[in-house]
Amino acid sequence: MRNLILPPASDGEATTLAQRDALAAHEQLGAHAFPDAPEIPGLRRLIRESWQRSVKLQANPDNPEAPLVLQTDELEEYRRQHPLASIMPVIHKLLVQPSHDSGLLVAVGDEVGRLLWVEGDPALQRRAEGMMFVPGADWSEATVGTSAPGTALALGRGIQISGAEHYQRSVHAWSCTAVPFHDPDSGALLGVVDITGKASAVAAHTLSLVEATVAAAQAQLRVERLQLAATLASRPARRRNTSTASGSRSARSDSARAGGVGGAKEGSLYRNSLQLLARDQALLSIEGKTVALSARHSEILALLSTHPAGLSAEELSFLLYPGDGPTMTLRAEMVRLRKILQQLNPAAVPESRPYKLTMDLVPDSGQVLTCLQRGAHRIALEIYRGAVLPRSEAPGIIDLRDRVSSLMREAVLTDGSAETLLKYAALPEARDDVAVRTAALKLLPLRSPKRAAIVADLERLEAELSA
């Protein structure tokens, strides 16, 4: 008997087979067999893993539409403050204008999956409203399951989702390509750029097109920052009679404004970040590699990241240990920290005498402070998940924690909408904050159903204070 060698399937046949397999997988999903199924033939691993995340997040595949989470007035203000607003002309020129008569939509969302702009073919826009693919809608994986915008954000890379590969069945008639947008200096995730439509939305060249557009927009954002930095540098020095320390603080403040979120140095393209908010142990990410630090090493890197000029052993000990901390203890901790950083990236090992970071490291607390300084308190609140290293008793961390927390609260009380105040009130540190709830109550309409919960909270707090 001869061995028959079958010709490979054409692109069209392969697509049809993939759609059949995806539809079969949806039948398993409907029969509640999918979460435990180790393999589903034909379903791409990326899609299978995204569906599994969607099941765990309790996303409903039978929801007909995505929820609208940003109303018109709130959406307009949020868009004006968002870092991606300044690069929309690039997106418009490279993607939106060519898409008007091509049966495609271009969407730009924020870092948590909420669509901020949806433009393109007018007829397609009207059709997309049926599944609430509109500005202000939440297209995160946690809400709608597998989709290009939400899954690209979850994975941190560009992806294409075709037809029945979508977790939500109402989206099976659509296909999409999305690429996340990272800050060109700090590497912080700022949002996502998406093309949605029919088969052409997942054509072979579409992913490259969106990636190239994102790269061009990142370059434009970088140019704008360098121009701002040059403008600031050309200004005459002010208040030269102030102390050197004060001048240094002012220079760092200008540098942060010029660098945008994170204020990274010129020429830095590293994706280096330090997550301190609402964590007892920081997460350190350097050029795509992430490690969880011990509590003490979290404190050390947090302090060094907020003192770019460096700290002597005595200064760092003073900020690190309550009372008089011995420098010998600090030196032993630094030896252990250096070993960890050496394995992660040799360039990340701090200098000594003074202790000083050798590469830009952007703490999320610094992102919050920069946003507050720019008046972008809503974006700051999106980043702010809770207090800086909440269990730390290091004097320097306590000062940083109190500064970030108090400025965040002050901004929300001064300029926050009712929704912003309620979002802040849900944080652990605001559980007993009477002023925040009272301010929200004053701003809510008299018939708002949210008033009852606030009144109940205020009554609870009054009873606890009386007791």
C-alpha positions as CSV (number, residue, x, y, z in Angstrom):
1,M,0.0,0.0,0.0
2,R,1.3,3.4,-0.9
3,N,1.5,6.2,1.6
4,L,-0.8,9.0,0.6
5,I,0.6,12.5,1.1
6,L,-2.2,14.9,1.3
7,P,-1.5,18.5,0.2
8,P,-1.6,21.1,2.9
9,A,-4.9,23.0,3.4
10,S,-5.2,26.3,1.8
11,D,-5.5,29.5,4.0
12,G,-9.2,29.5,3.4
13,E,-9.7,25.8,4.3
14,A,-7.5,26.2,7.4
15,T,-9.6,29.2,8.5
16,T,-12.8,27.3,7.9
17,L,-11.5,24.3,9.9
18,A,-10.4,26.6,12.8
19,Q,-13.8,28.2,12.9
20,R,-15.5,24.7,13.0
21,D,-13.2,23.7,15.9
22,A,-13.9,26.9,17.7
23,L,-17.7,26.4,17.4
24,A,-17.3,22.8,18.6
25,A,-15.4,24.2,21.6
26,H,-18.3,26.6,22.3
27,E,-20.6,23.6,22.5
28,Q,-18.3,22.1,25.2
29,L,-18.3,25.5,26.9
30,G,-22.1,25.5,27.0
31,A,-22.1,21.9,28.4
32,H,-19.8,23.1,31.2
33,A,-17.1,20.6,30.1
34,F,-14.7,23.1,28.8
35,P,-13.0,24.3,32.0
36,D,-11.7,20.8,32.8
37,A,-10.9,19.8,29.2
38,P,-7.1,19.5,28.9
39,E,-7.0,19.8,25.1
40,I,-9.5,20.9,22.4
41,P,-8.3,19.8,18.9
42,G,-7.8,22.7,16.5
43,L,-8.3,25.5,19.1
44,R,-5.1,27.6,19.3
45,R,-3.3,27.5,22.7
46,L,-3.6,31.2,23.0
47,I,-7.4,31.0,22.6
48,R,-7.8,28.0,24.9
49,E,-5.8,29.7,27.7
50,S,-7.8,32.9,27.3
51,W,-11.1,31.0,27.4
52,Q,-9.9,29.3,30.6
53,R,-9.1,32.7,32.1
54,S,-12.5,34.0,31.0
55,V,-14.2,31.0,32.7
56,K,-12.3,31.7,36.0
57,L,-13.2,35.4,35.8
58,Q,-16.8,34.4,35.4
59,A,-17.3,36.2,32.1
60,N,-20.6,35.2,30.5
61,P,-20.3,34.0,26.9
62,D,-24.1,34.6,26.4
63,N,-24.0,38.3,27.2
64,P,-25.2,40.1,24.1
65,E,-23.2,43.2,24.7
66,A,-20.4,44.8,26.7
67,P,-21.3,47.0,29.6
68,L,-21.0,50.8,29.3
69,V,-18.9,52.0,32.2
70,L,-18.0,55.5,31.2
71,Q,-20.8,58.0,30.5
72,T,-20.5,60.8,28.1
73,D,-19.3,63.6,30.4
74,E,-17.0,61.4,32.4
75,L,-15.6,59.9,29.2
76,E,-14.8,63.3,27.7
77,E,-12.9,64.4,30.7
78,Y,-11.1,61.1,31.0
79,R,-10.0,61.1,27.4
80,R,-8.7,64.7,27.7
81,Q,-6.5,63.6,30.6
82,H,-5.3,60.3,29.2
83,P,-1.7,60.1,27.9
84,L,-2.9,58.5,24.6
85,A,-4.9,61.7,23.7
86,S,-1.8,63.4,22.3
87,I,-1.0,60.5,19.9
88,M,-4.5,60.3,18.4
89,P,-3.6,62.4,15.3
90,V,-1.0,59.7,14.4
91,I,-3.6,56.9,14.9
92,H,-6.1,58.9,12.9
93,K,-3.7,59.5,10.0
94,L,-2.3,56.0,9.7
95,L,-5.4,53.9,10.6
96,V,-8.6,55.8,10.9
97,Q,-8.6,57.7,7.6
98,P,-7.8,54.7,5.5
99,S,-10.5,52.6,7.2
100,H,-13.5,54.9,6.5
101,D,-14.5,53.0,3.3
102,S,-12.8,49.7,4.0
103,G,-15.3,48.0,6.3
104,L,-13.0,48.4,9.3
105,L,-13.2,50.1,12.7
106,V,-10.3,51.5,14.7
107,A,-10.6,51.5,18.5
108,V,-8.2,52.8,21.1
109,G,-8.7,51.7,24.7
110,D,-7.1,52.4,28.1
111,E,-4.9,50.0,30.1
112,V,-7.8,48.3,31.7
113,G,-9.7,47.6,28.5
114,R,-12.2,50.5,28.4
115,L,-12.7,51.8,24.8
116,L,-12.0,55.5,24.6
117,W,-12.2,56.1,20.8
118,V,-14.0,54.0,18.1
119,E,-13.8,55.4,14.6
120,G,-13.9,54.2,11.0
121,D,-16.5,52.9,8.6
122,P,-19.8,54.7,9.6
123,A,-22.0,51.8,8.6
124,L,-19.9,49.4,10.6
125,Q,-19.9,51.7,13.6
126,R,-23.7,51.5,13.6
127,R,-23.6,47.7,13.5
128,A,-21.0,47.5,16.2
129,E,-23.3,49.5,18.6
130,G,-25.4,46.3,18.7
131,M,-22.6,44.6,20.8
132,M,-21.7,47.9,22.5
133,F,-18.3,48.2,20.8
134,V,-18.5,51.9,21.5
135,P,-16.5,54.5,23.5
136,G,-17.0,54.0,27.2
137,A,-17.6,50.2,27.0
138,D,-15.5,47.7,29.0
139,W,-13.9,45.1,26.6
140,S,-11.5,43.6,29.2
141,E,-11.1,39.8,29.4
142,A,-12.7,39.9,32.9
143,T,-15.9,41.4,31.4
144,V,-16.4,40.0,27.9
145,G,-13.8,37.2,27.8
146,T,-11.6,36.6,24.8
147,S,-11.4,39.6,22.4
148,A,-8.4,41.2,20.8
149,P,-8.4,44.4,22.9
150,G,-8.8,42.6,26.3
151,T,-6.6,39.6,25.5
152,A,-3.8,41.8,24.0
153,L,-3.8,43.7,27.3
154,A,-3.8,40.5,29.3
155,L,-0.8,39.1,27.4
156,G,1.1,42.3,26.7
157,R,1.5,41.6,23.0
158,G,-0.2,41.9,19.7
159,I,-2.8,39.2,18.8
160,Q,-5.5,38.4,16.3
161,I,-8.9,36.9,17.2
162,S,-11.1,35.5,14.4
163,G,-14.8,34.9,14.5
164,A,-15.9,32.0,16.8
165,E,-12.5,32.3,18.7
166,H,-14.2,35.1,20.6
167,Y,-15.5,33.9,24.0
168,Q,-18.7,36.0,23.7
169,R,-21.0,34.4,21.1
170,S,-22.5,37.8,20.0
171,V,-19.1,38.7,18.6
172,H,-18.7,35.6,16.4
173,A,-19.5,37.7,13.3
174,W,-16.5,39.9,13.9
175,S,-12.7,39.5,13.7
176,C,-10.1,41.8,15.3
177,T,-6.4,42.6,15.6
178,A,-5.0,44.5,18.7
179,V,-1.6,45.7,19.9
180,P,-0.9,47.0,23.4
181,F,0.6,50.5,23.7
182,H,3.4,50.9,26.2
183,D,5.0,54.0,27.5
184,P,8.1,54.5,25.4
185,D,10.2,55.5,28.5
186,S,8.9,53.5,31.4
187,G,7.3,50.6,29.6
188,A,4.1,51.1,31.6
189,L,1.0,49.8,29.9
190,L,-1.0,52.8,28.7
191,G,-3.6,51.2,26.5
192,V,-4.4,49.2,23.3
193,V,-4.9,49.9,19.6
194,D,-7.4,47.7,17.8
195,I,-8.8,47.0,14.3
196,T,-12.2,45.3,14.1
197,G,-14.2,44.2,11.1
198,K,-14.6,41.1,8.9
199,A,-11.9,38.8,7.5
200,S,-9.7,41.7,6.4
201,A,-9.3,42.7,10.1
202,V,-7.2,39.6,10.6
203,A,-5.4,39.6,7.3
204,A,-1.7,38.6,7.4
205,H,-0.5,42.2,7.0
206,T,-2.9,43.8,9.5
207,L,-1.0,42.9,12.7
208,S,2.2,44.4,11.1
209,L,0.2,47.5,10.2
210,V,-1.1,48.0,13.8
211,E,2.3,47.3,15.3
212,A,4.0,49.8,12.9
213,T,1.3,52.4,13.8
214,V,1.8,51.9,17.6
215,A,5.6,52.2,17.1
216,A,5.1,55.5,15.1
217,A,2.8,56.8,17.9
218,Q,5.3,55.9,20.6
219,A,8.0,57.7,18.7
220,Q,5.7,60.8,18.4
221,L,5.1,60.7,22.1
222,R,8.8,60.5,22.7
223,V,9.5,63.5,20.4
224,E,6.8,65.6,22.2
225,R,8.5,64.8,25.6
226,L,11.9,65.7,24.3
227,Q,10.6,69.0,22.9
228,L,9.0,69.7,26.3
229,A,12.3,68.8,28.1
230,A,14.2,71.2,25.8
231,T,11.7,73.9,26.4
232,L,12.1,73.5,30.2
233,A,15.8,73.4,29.9
234,S,15.9,76.7,28.0
235,R,13.9,78.5,30.6
236,P,16.0,81.0,32.8
237,A,16.8,79.5,36.2
238,R,14.5,80.8,38.9
239,R,15.0,81.4,42.6
240,R,18.8,81.0,42.5
241,N,19.0,82.0,46.2
242,T,17.3,78.8,47.3
243,S,19.2,75.9,48.7
244,T,20.9,73.3,46.5
245,A,18.5,70.6,47.8
246,S,15.5,72.7,46.9
247,G,16.9,73.3,43.4
248,S,17.5,69.6,43.0
249,R,13.9,68.8,43.9
250,S,12.7,71.4,41.4
251,A,14.9,70.0,38.7
252,R,13.6,66.5,39.3
253,S,10.0,67.8,39.3
254,D,10.6,69.4,35.8
255,S,12.2,66.2,34.6
256,A,9.2,64.2,35.7
257,R,6.9,66.5,33.9
258,A,9.0,66.3,30.7
259,G,9.2,62.5,30.9
260,G,5.5,62.0,31.4
261,V,4.4,59.1,33.6
262,G,7.5,57.9,35.3
263,G,9.8,60.6,34.2
264,A,12.4,58.2,32.7
265,K,15.7,59.6,31.5
266,E,16.3,60.6,27.9
267,G,17.1,57.7,25.6
268,S,15.7,55.1,28.0
269,L,13.5,52.5,26.3
270,Y,13.7,49.9,29.2
271,R,10.5,48.5,30.4
272,N,11.5,48.7,34.1
273,S,8.9,49.1,36.8
274,L,8.5,48.5,40.5
275,Q,5.0,47.7,41.8
276,L,4.6,48.9,45.4
277,L,0.9,49.8,45.7
278,A,-1.3,47.5,47.8
279,R,1.6,44.9,48.0
280,D,3.6,43.7,51.0
281,Q,6.2,42.4,48.6
282,A,7.1,44.4,45.5
283,L,7.1,43.1,42.0
284,L,10.2,44.1,40.1
285,S,10.1,44.0,36.2
286,I,13.2,44.6,34.2
287,E,13.1,44.2,30.4
288,G,10.3,41.7,30.5
289,K,11.5,39.7,33.4
290,T,9.6,39.9,36.7
291,V,10.5,38.8,40.2
292,A,8.8,39.1,43.6
293,L,11.1,40.7,46.2
294,S,11.3,40.1,49.9
295,A,9.7,42.8,52.1
296,R,13.1,44.3,53.0
297,H,14.4,44.3,49.4
298,S,11.1,45.9,48.4
299,E,11.8,48.7,50.9
300,I,15.3,49.2,49.7
301,L,14.5,49.5,46.0
302,A,11.5,51.7,46.8
303,L,13.7,54.1,48.7
304,L,16.5,54.1,46.0
305,S,14.0,54.6,43.2
306,T,12.8,57.8,44.9
307,H,16.3,59.1,45.6
308,P,17.9,59.1,42.1
309,A,21.0,60.9,43.4
310,G,21.7,58.0,45.7
311,L,21.9,57.5,49.5
312,S,24.9,56.9,51.8
313,A,24.8,53.8,54.0
314,E,23.9,55.9,57.0
315,E,21.1,57.8,55.1
316,L,19.6,54.6,53.8
317,S,19.8,52.9,57.2
318,F,18.0,55.9,58.7
319,L,15.2,55.6,56.2
320,L,15.0,51.8,56.4
321,Y,15.2,50.9,60.1
322,P,13.1,52.3,63.0
323,G,15.5,53.8,65.6
324,D,19.2,53.4,65.0
325,G,19.6,50.7,62.4
326,P,23.2,49.3,62.1
327,T,24.8,49.8,58.7
328,M,26.3,46.3,58.9
329,T,22.7,44.9,58.7
330,L,22.1,47.0,55.7
331,R,25.3,45.9,54.0
332,A,24.3,42.3,54.4
333,E,20.9,42.9,52.9
334,M,22.5,44.8,50.0
335,V,24.8,41.8,49.2
336,R,21.7,39.5,49.0
337,L,19.8,42.0,46.9
338,R,22.8,42.4,44.5
339,K,22.8,38.6,43.9
340,I,19.1,38.6,43.0
341,L,19.5,41.6,40.7
342,Q,22.7,40.1,39.1
343,Q,20.6,37.0,38.1
344,L,17.8,39.2,36.8
345,N,19.9,41.7,34.9
346,P,23.6,42.6,35.7
347,A,22.9,46.2,34.7
348,A,20.3,46.5,37.5
349,V,22.9,46.0,40.3
350,P,23.0,49.2,42.4
351,E,26.3,51.2,42.9
352,S,27.7,51.7,46.3
353,R,29.2,54.8,48.1
354,P,26.5,56.0,47.7
355,Y,23.9,53.3,47.1
356,K,22.4,54.3,43.7
357,L,20.4,52.7,41.0
358,T,22.2,52.4,37.7
359,M,19.1,52.2,35.5
360,D,15.7,53.9,35.5
361,L,13.2,52.1,37.7
362,V,9.7,53.5,37.7
363,P,7.7,52.8,40.8
364,D,3.9,52.8,40.4
365,S,3.7,55.2,43.3
366,G,5.8,57.6,41.2
367,Q,3.4,57.3,38.3
368,V,0.5,58.3,40.7
369,L,2.4,61.3,41.9
370,T,3.3,62.4,38.4
371,C,-0.4,62.1,37.3
372,L,-1.5,64.1,40.4
373,Q,1.1,66.8,39.6
374,R,-0.4,67.0,36.0
375,G,-3.9,67.3,37.4
376,A,-4.9,63.9,36.0
377,H,-6.4,62.6,39.2
378,R,-8.7,60.0,37.4
379,I,-5.7,58.3,35.8
380,A,-3.9,58.5,39.1
381,L,-6.8,56.7,40.8
382,E,-6.8,54.0,38.1
383,I,-3.1,53.3,38.9
384,Y,-3.6,53.7,42.7
385,R,-4.6,50.2,43.9
386,G,-3.9,51.0,47.6
387,A,-1.2,52.1,50.0
388,V,2.6,51.8,49.3
389,L,3.9,48.6,51.0
390,P,1.1,48.8,53.6
391,R,2.7,46.7,56.3
392,S,6.2,48.3,56.1
393,E,7.4,50.1,59.2
394,A,10.4,51.6,57.6
395,P,10.4,55.4,58.3
396,G,11.1,56.3,54.7
397,I,8.4,54.1,53.4
398,I,5.9,55.4,56.0
399,D,6.7,59.0,54.7
400,L,6.3,57.9,51.1
401,R,3.1,56.0,51.8
402,D,1.6,59.0,53.7
403,R,2.6,61.5,51.0
404,V,1.1,59.4,48.1
405,S,-2.1,58.6,50.1
406,S,-2.7,62.1,51.4
407,L,-2.2,63.7,47.9
408,M,-4.5,61.1,46.3
409,R,-7.2,61.8,48.9
410,E,-6.9,65.5,48.6
411,A,-7.1,65.4,44.8
412,V,-10.3,63.2,44.9
413,L,-11.9,65.4,47.5
414,T,-11.1,68.6,45.6
415,D,-11.8,67.7,42.0
416,G,-13.5,64.2,42.0
417,S,-16.9,63.4,40.6
418,A,-19.3,61.3,42.6
419,E,-18.1,58.1,40.7
420,T,-14.5,59.0,41.5
421,L,-15.3,59.5,45.1
422,L,-17.1,56.2,45.4
423,K,-14.2,54.4,43.6
424,Y,-11.8,55.9,46.1
425,A,-14.2,55.0,49.0
426,A,-13.9,51.3,48.1
427,L,-10.2,51.3,48.9
428,P,-9.2,49.7,52.2
429,E,-7.7,53.0,53.5
430,A,-10.9,54.8,52.9
431,R,-13.2,52.3,54.6
432,D,-13.9,54.7,57.5
433,D,-13.6,58.0,55.6
434,V,-16.7,60.0,56.4
435,A,-15.6,63.1,54.4
436,V,-15.3,61.2,51.2
437,R,-18.7,59.6,51.6
438,T,-20.3,62.9,52.5
439,A,-18.8,64.6,49.5
440,A,-20.1,61.8,47.2
441,L,-23.6,62.1,48.7
442,K,-23.7,65.8,47.9
443,L,-22.8,65.2,44.3
444,L,-25.2,62.3,43.6
445,P,-28.6,63.0,42.2
446,L,-31.4,62.7,44.7
447,R,-32.9,59.7,43.0
448,S,-29.6,57.8,42.6
449,P,-29.8,54.2,43.9
450,K,-26.3,54.6,45.1
451,R,-27.3,57.0,47.9
452,A,-28.8,54.2,50.1
453,A,-25.4,52.4,50.4
454,I,-23.6,55.6,51.3
455,V,-26.2,56.6,53.9
456,A,-25.9,53.1,55.4
457,D,-22.1,53.4,55.5
458,L,-22.3,56.8,57.2
459,E,-24.8,55.4,59.8
460,R,-22.4,52.5,60.4
461,L,-19.5,54.9,61.0
462,E,-21.6,57.1,63.3
463,A,-22.6,54.1,65.4
464,E,-19.0,52.9,65.6
465,L,-17.8,56.3,66.7
466,S,-20.6,56.5,69.3
467,A,-19.7,53.1,70.7
